[in-house]
Amino acid sequence: MKAALCQFDMKWEDKEANKRRIADMLSDCKCAAGIDWLVFSEMTLSGFTMNTAVSELDDSDRAFFSGLAAEYGINISYGGVEKGYNNLITLDRKGNRVNTYSKIHLYAFGGEDKHYNSGSKQEVFTLDGLRVMPAVCFDLRFPYLFWNKAKDVDVYVVIAAWPMRRSEQWMTLLRARAVENQAYCIGVDRVGLEGKIEYSGNSMCYDPLGKTVIDAGTAEGIYLADAPLDPALVAKTRERFPFIGERKNFPW
């Protein structure tokens, strides 16, 4: 399955403008026919806002992404708030919901915990034969989430609103999650300005050995992997280097 990462300069708290931008980007995308799975960043339509009245998804928002999935015949993962939870939502090629993950670690430094509910359950689901574990932004800093499910996962997908000034940490942590768990790790961030906060994108995909599969750099766009995500590579890597089985469960 070939993954594609969409990083764009979303308009702050303007869902309709962002829908138009996404639709235009897909329409203009020369690689659209090769996409199997398209991943967007955190709170895709609103930006990372504490204004829950704007970030909360409605039926028209959900219908927009379902329509894109069905029109292009692709799986889609996107971010949005539902019932006060900051979610990563995944749809199949017909636009049907496959999975919903609610962000477990809220970004208290930015006040997120005062406006949103914390999720309490990790998720693993199957998408076109790949075992996928979703995570959202600040979750990336807590490796135990990724360790917990490692043996059952082929690819981690992390959507984020991660500021440019910490972009090196973002890329380092994504690669670390891939290497330490011997799985693919996808990370999708936005570009552009949100008030005084600048975002550089740097959406990435690393393979189970930490090699770069996609490097979106800092420009707006849809970036398609040259090679498909291959669960056989995950299995081969873990067979050759059986490190996961050597982990110890220390008392905490």
Summary of the structure (lengths in Angstrom):
residues: 252
radius of gyration: 16.9
end to end distance: 38.8
largest distance: 53.4
contacts: 830
relative contact order: 0.16
helix: 35%
strand: 28%
